C-alpha cells in the first residue's frame, strides 16, 4: 500500500473503480460504507477549508460511493459515509463522517471503536433462472446497442420482479414474520456478552485487554486452528407469475401472443446465492440481503464478461491493423458490403452456435473467519488463478483449502436448430442466448 501524502493527491476515479470491483466480491449483507487512507501525518483531515482541493475530492468520493450502493434497502447510506485515516507510525485511527449529498459539508468527528464479536448467520440459496426478454425493433434498429446495454435492458424487469414480486421461504420454518429475528437464541447470547461487568472498572478493562492479546497470540501460534462454523439457513426464492399488464394481443385462432421483435435474450441456468447477517437481524433484513446478493452477483459477472469480450475485440482490431494485410481486409469487407447492398451477391452462411462462457462464482473464506467473500473464475481457471486478484482487491492472500469453486458447475447448453443467428453466453451455469431475428430483404 502506497502512503498518501495529502488529500489533494487523492485519486477519486481509482478509488471509485476499486469500490465497484470490491462490491462484486462481497456477499449480501455487506457493502462499502466509506474509505480509508494511510499516511505518515498525524491528522490528514487537519486544516481542510471550504475551498480546499482535498475536501472537494472527498465530497466527490463519498457522493459516488453512495450512488454506487446496491444495498440501499437493507443498508441505506443516504446521509453520511465513514472516512478513516490510519497514522502509519503509531497506528492511530482518526474517524470522520461526511455528508454524501451536501456540497458544502465538512468532515465531522466520530468515535471509532471495535465492535464486539458478531454472531454471524449464513443464508444460503440457489436460484433457477429461465427468463426470456424480447427486444422491440426500435431498440435494436441502429445496430449500435452494445451487449452491456442489452444486458441492462434484460435484467431491469427481472430485478423489478425479484425485488417486488418474490417470496423467500426459510426451509427450517413454515412461516416467519418480517419482524422476527433470524436466530433469537444467538441474538440473546450476543446481547448478554455486550453487557459490561459490574465493579473493578480499571482492573476489568486491563483483564479484557490481556485476554485479547492472549487470543491474538494463540491465533498467531496456531494458524491451523479450526474455524468455528456459523449457522446456515437455507432459503428458497420463489417468484410470482409475470404481470399480464401491457402484454401483446392474443391471436384468437392460435391462442398465441404475437409481437414484432428484432432480438431475444434468454437467461437460463442456476446460480449460487450467499448472504451474511447478524443473529439479531430481522427476517425482512435477511430477505433483502439475499435478493441483493443474487442481483449483485448476476450484474457483476455479466459486467466482467462484457468487459472481457470488448477487450478481446479491441485486441483483435489492434492486431489486424498492425498486420501487413490489415488494410486489404478492410477494403475487401467494404466491397463485399456494397455488393450485398446492391443485391449483386447474396450472403449464404450456415447457422452456427457460438459459446461464450462468462466467469462462474467461487467462495473464499476471510482470514480467521467463516464469513466468505467471492471471486469469479473464467473457463479453464482454477482457484490458484484467483489468489492474486483477491490479494489485489481485498488485501489478503487466501488459502487454497478455504476456496470453494464447486458451488456452480458449468453445463454446456445444446444449440437449437433452424436459427438464423444464435449466440450463447454462458454465465457460470447460467446461459444467456441472444437470438437475432431480422426480416428478410425484399428481392
For each residue, the residues with C-beta under 8 A, 3 or more apart:
1: 38
2:
3: 38 39 40 88
4: 7 9 10 37 38 39 44
5: 9 39
6: 9 39 44 54
7: 4 10 37 44 45 48 52 53 54 55 57 58
8: 52 53 54 57
9: 4 5 6
10: 4 7 15 37 54 57 58 61
11: 14 15
12: 15 16 57 60 61 64
13: 16 17
14: 11 17 18
15: 10 11 12 18 19 35 61
16: 12 13 19 20 61 64 65 68
17: 13 14 20 21
18: 14 15 21 22 393
19: 15 16 22 23 32 35 65 68
20: 16 17 23 24 68
21: 17 18 24 25 393
22: 18 19 25 26 32 393 394
23: 19 20 26 31 32 68 70 296 300
24: 20 21 296 297 300 301 303 304 376
25: 21 22 373 374 375 390 393 394
26: 22 23 30 31 32 373 374
27: 30 274 275 276 293 371 372 373 374
28: 71 123 273 274 275 276 289 290 291 292 293 294 296
29: 71 74 75 123 275 276 277 281 286 289 292 293
30: 26 27 276
31: 23 26 69 70 71 75 77
32: 19 22 23 26 65 68 69
33: 75 77 81 82
34: 62 65 81 82 83 84
35: 15 19 61 62 65 81 82 83 84
36: 83 84 85 86
37: 4 7 10 44 83 84 85 86
38: 1 3 4 85 86 88
39: 3 4 5 6 44 85 86 87 88
40: 3 87 88 89
41: 44 46 87
42: 46 87 92
43: 46 85 94
44: 4 6 7 37 39 41 85 94
45: 7 48 83 85 94 96 107
46: 41 42 43
47: 52
48: 7 45 52 54 55 106 107
49: 52 55
50: 55 104 106
51:
52: 7 8 47 48 49 55 56
53: 7 8 56 57
54: 6 7 8 10 48 57 58
55: 7 48 49 50 52 58 59 106 107
56: 52 53 59 60
57: 7 8 10 12 53 54 60 61
58: 7 10 54 55 61 62 83 98 107
59: 55 56 62 63 98 102 103 105
60: 12 56 57 63 64
61: 10 12 15 16 35 57 58 64 65
62: 34 35 58 59 65 66 81 83 98 99 100
63: 59 60 66 67 100 101
64: 12 16 60 61 67 68
65: 16 19 32 34 35 61 62 68 69 77 81 100
66: 62 63 69 77 78 81 100 101
67: 63 64
68: 16 19 20 23 32 64 65
69: 31 32 65 66 72 75 77
70: 23 31 292 295 296 299
71: 28 29 31 74 75 288 289 292
72: 69 75 76 77 78
73: 76 163 288 292
74: 29 71 285 288 289 292
75: 29 31 33 69 71 72
76: 72 73
77: 31 33 65 66 69 72 81 100
78: 66 72 100 101
79: 99 100 101
80: 97 98 99 100 108
81: 33 34 35 62 65 66 77 97 98 100
82: 33 34 35 95 96 97 110
83: 34 35 36 37 45 58 62 95 96 97 98 107
84: 34 35 36 37 93 94 95 96 112
85: 36 37 38 39 43 44 45 93 94 95 96
86: 36 37 38 39 91 92 93
87: 39 40 41 42 90 91 92 93 94
88: 3 38 39 40 91
89: 40
90: 87
91: 86 87 88
92: 42 86 87
93: 84 85 86 87 112
94: 43 44 45 84 85 87 112
95: 82 83 84 85 109 110 111 112
96: 45 82 83 84 85 107 108 109 110
97: 80 81 82 83 107 108 110
98: 58 59 62 80 81 83 105 106 107 108
99: 62 79 80 102 105
100: 62 63 65 66 77 78 79 80 81
101: 63 66 78 79
102: 59 99 105
103: 59
104: 50
105: 59 98 99 102
106: 48 50 55 98
107: 45 48 55 58 83 96 97 98
108: 80 96 97 98
109: 95 96
110: 82 95 96 97
111: 95
112: 84 93 94 95
113:
114:
115: 118
116: 190 193 194
117: 190 193
118: 115 190 278
119: 183 186 187 189 190 230 278 279 280
120: 230 276 277 278 279 370 371
121: 182 183 186 230 231 232 233 276 277 278 279 281 286
122: 230 231 232 233 274 275 276 370 372
123: 28 29 232 233 235 273 274 275 276 277 286 289 290
124: 232 233 234 235 273 274
125: 168 234 235 236 237 273 274 290 294
126: 270 271 272 273
127: 237 270 271 273 294
128: 269 270
129: 267 268 269 270 271 430
130: 266 267 268
131: 154 158 266 267 268
132: 264 265 266 267
133: 153 154 157 158 264 265 266 267
134: 259 261 263 264
135: 139 140 150 153 261 262 263 264 265
136: 139 140 260 261 262
137: 140 141 260 261 262
138: 141
139: 135 136 145 153 262 263
140: 135 136 137 143 145 150 262 263 436
141: 137 138 262
142: 145
143: 140
144:
145: 139 140 142 149 150
146: 149 150 306 310
147: 150 151 306 309 425 434
148: 151 152 302 303 306
149: 145 146 152 153
150: 135 140 145 146 147 153 154 263 265 434
151: 147 148 154 155 265 302 306 432
152: 148 149 155 156
153: 133 135 139 149 150 156
154: 131 133 150 151 157 158 265 267
155: 151 152 158 159 267 295 298 299 302
156: 152 153 159 160
157: 133 154 160 161
158: 131 133 154 155 161 162 267
159: 155 156 162 163 295
160: 156 157 163 164 165
161: 157 158 164 165 166 239 240 242
162: 158 159 165 166 237 239 291 294 295
163: 73 159 160 166 291
164: 160 161
165: 160 161 162 239 240 243
166: 161 162 163 237 238 239 240 291
167: 237 238 240
168: 125 235 236 237 238 286 287 290 291
169: 235 236 238
170: 173 176 233 234 235 283
171: 233 234 235 236
172: 233 234
173: 170 176
174:
175:
176: 170 173 180 283
177: 180 283
178: 282 283 284 287
179: 282 283 284
180: 176 177 184 282 283
181: 184 187 279 280 281 282 283
182: 121 187 233 277 278 279 280 281 282 283 286
183: 119 121 186 187 231 279
184: 180 181 187 188 279
185: 188 189 279
186: 119 121 183 189 190 231 279
187: 119 181 182 183 184 190 191 278 279 280
188: 184 185 191 192
189: 119 185 186 192 193
190: 116 117 118 119 186 187 193 194 278 279 280
191: 187 188 194 195 280
192: 188 189 195
193: 116 117 189 190
194: 116 190 191
195: 191 192
196:
197: 200 204
198:
199: 204
200: 197 203 204
201: 204 205
202: 205 206
203: 200 206 207
204: 197 199 200 201 207 208
205: 201 202 208 209
206: 202 203 209 210
207: 203 204 210 211
208: 204 205 211 212
209: 205 206 212 213
210: 206 207 213 214
211: 207 208 214 215
212: 208 209 215 216
213: 209 210 216 217
214: 210 211 217 218
215: 211 212 218 219
216: 212 213 219 220
217: 213 214 220 221
218: 214 215 221 222 225
219: 215 216 222 223 225 368
220: 216 217 223
221: 217 218
222: 218 219 225
223: 219 220
224:
225: 218 219 222
226:
227: 365 368 369 370
228: 370
229: 232 370
230: 119 120 121 122 276 370 371
231: 121 122 183 186
232: 121 122 123 124 229
233: 121 122 123 124 170 171 172 182 286
234: 124 125 170 171 172
235: 123 124 125 168 169 170 171 273 286 287 290
236: 125 168 169 171
237: 125 127 162 166 167 168 273 290 291 294
238: 166 167 168 169
239: 161 162 165 166
240: 161 165 166 167
241:
242: 161
243: 165 246
244: 247
245:
246: 243
247: 244 250 257
248: 257 258 259
249: 257 258
250: 247 255 256 257
251: 254 255 256 257 258
252: 255
253:
254: 251
255: 250 251 252
256: 250 251
257: 247 248 249 250 251
258: 248 249 251
259: 134 248
260: 136 137
261: 134 135 136 137 264 437
262: 135 136 137 139 140 141 436 437 438
263: 134 135 139 140 150 434 435 436 437
264: 132 133 134 135 261 434 435 437
265: 132 133 135 150 151 154 432 433 434 435
266: 130 131 132 133 431 432 433 435
267: 129 130 131 132 133 154 155 158 427 430 431 432
268: 129 130 131 413 430 431 432 433
269: 128 129 411 426 427 428 429 430 431
270: 126 127 128 129 408 429 430
271: 126 127 129 294 297 298 361 408 428 429 430
272: 126 297 361 363 407 408
273: 28 123 124 125 126 127 235 237 290 293 294 297
274: 27 28 122 123 124 125 293 363 372 374
275: 27 28 29 122 123 286 289 290 292 293
276: 27 28 29 30 120 121 122 123 230 289 371 372
277: 29 120 121 123 182 281 285 286 289
278: 118 119 120 121 182 187 190 281
279: 119 120 121 181 182 183 184 185 186 187 190
280: 119 181 182 187 190 191
281: 29 121 181 182 277 278 285 286
282: 178 179 180 181 182 285 286
283: 170 176 177 178 179 180 181 182 286 287
284: 178 179 287 288
285: 74 277 281 282 288 289
286: 29 121 123 168 182 233 235 275 277 281 282 283 289 290
287: 168 178 235 283 284 290 291
288: 71 73 74 284 285 291 292
289: 28 29 71 74 123 275 276 277 285 286 292 293
290: 28 123 125 168 235 237 273 275 286 287 293 294
291: 28 162 163 166 168 237 287 288 294 295
292: 28 29 70 71 73 74 275 288 289 295 296
293: 27 28 29 273 274 275 289 290 296 297
294: 28 125 127 162 237 271 273 290 291 297 298
295: 70 155 159 162 291 292 298 299
296: 23 24 28 70 292 293 299 300
297: 24 271 272 273 293 294 300 301 361 374
298: 155 271 294 295 301 302 427 430
299: 70 155 295 296 302 303
300: 23 24 296 297 303 304 376
301: 24 297 298 304 305 358 359 360 361 376 427 428
302: 148 151 155 298 299 305 306 358 427 432
303: 24 148 299 300 306 307
304: 24 300 301 307 308 358 359 376
305: 301 302 308 309 356 358 359 425 427
306: 146 147 148 151 302 303 309 310
307: 303 304 310 311
308: 304 305 311 312 358 378
309: 147 305 306 312 313 356
310: 146 306 307 313 314
311: 307 308 314 315
312: 308 309 315 316
313: 309 310 316 317
314: 310 311 317 318
315: 311 312 318 319
316: 312 313 319 320
317: 313 314 320 321
318: 314 315 321 322
319: 315 316 322 323
320: 316 317 323 326 329
321: 317 318 326
322: 318 319 326
323: 319 320 326
324:
325: 328 329
326: 320 321 322 323 329 330
327: 330 331
328: 325 331 332
329: 320 325 326 332 333
330: 326 327 333 334
331: 327 328 334 335
332: 328 329 335 336
333: 329 330 336 337
334: 330 331 337 338
335: 331 332 338 339
336: 332 333 339 340 345
337: 333 334 340 341
338: 334 335 341 342
339: 335 336 342 344 345
340: 336 337 343 344 345 346 347
341: 337 338
342: 338 339
343: 340 346 441 443
344: 339 340
345: 336 339 340
346: 340 343
347: 340
348:
349:
350:
351: 418 419 420 421 422
352: 422
353: 415 422 423 424
354: 422 423 424
355: 412 413 424 426
356: 305 309 423 424 425 426
357: 378 379 410 426
358: 301 302 304 305 308 376 378 425 426 427 428
359: 301 304 305 376 377 378 381 428
360: 301 376 377 405 408 409 410 428 429
361: 271 272 297 301 374 375 376 407 408 428
362: 374 375 376 377 383 386 403 404 405 407 408
363: 272 274 372 373 374 403 404 407
364: 372 373 374 375 386 390 398 402 403 404
365: 227 369 370 371 372 398 399 402 403
366: 369 371 372 373 396
367: 396
368: 219 227
369: 227 365 366
370: 120 122 227 228 229 230 365
371: 27 120 230 276 365 366
372: 27 122 274 276 363 364 365 366 404
373: 25 26 27 363 364 366 390 394
374: 25 26 27 274 297 361 362 363 364
375: 25 361 362 364 386 389 390
376: 24 300 301 304 358 359 360 361 362
377: 359 360 362 381 382 383 385 386 405
378: 308 357 358 359 381
379: 357 410
380:
381: 359 377 378 385 386
382: 377 385 386 405
383: 362 377 386 387 400 403 405
384: 387 400
385: 377 381 382 388 389
386: 362 364 375 377 381 382 383 389 390 398 403
387: 383 384 390 391 397 398 400
388: 385 391 392
389: 375 385 386 392 393
390: 25 364 373 375 386 387 393 394 396 397 398
391: 387 388 394 395 396 397 398
392: 388 389
393: 18 21 22 25 389 390
394: 22 25 373 390 391
395: 391
396: 366 367 390 391
397: 387 390 391
398: 364 365 386 387 390 391 402 403
399: 365 402 403
400: 383 384 387 403
401:
402: 364 365 398 399
403: 362 363 364 365 383 386 398 399 400
404: 362 363 364 372 407
405: 360 362 377 382 383
406: 409
407: 272 361 362 363 404
408: 270 271 272 360 361 362 428 429
409: 360 406 429
410: 357 360 379 426 428 429
411: 269 429
412: 355 426
413: 268 355 424 426 431 433
414:
415: 353 419 422 424
416: 419 422
417:
418: 351
419: 351 415 416 422 435
420: 351 436 437 438
421: 351 435 436
422: 351 352 353 354 415 416 419 433 434 435
423: 353 354 356 433 434
424: 353 354 355 356 413 415 431 432 433
425: 147 305 356 358 431 432 433 434
426: 269 355 356 357 358 410 412 413 429 430 431 432
427: 267 269 298 301 302 305 358 430 431 432
428: 269 271 301 358 359 360 361 408 410
429: 269 270 271 360 408 409 410 411 426
430: 129 267 268 269 270 271 298 426 427
431: 266 267 268 269 413 424 425 426 427
432: 151 265 266 267 268 302 424 425 426 427
433: 265 266 268 413 422 423 424 425
434: 147 150 263 264 265 422 423 425
435: 263 264 265 266 419 421 422
436: 140 262 263 420 421
437: 261 262 263 264 420
438: 262 420
439:
440:
441: 343
442:
443: 343
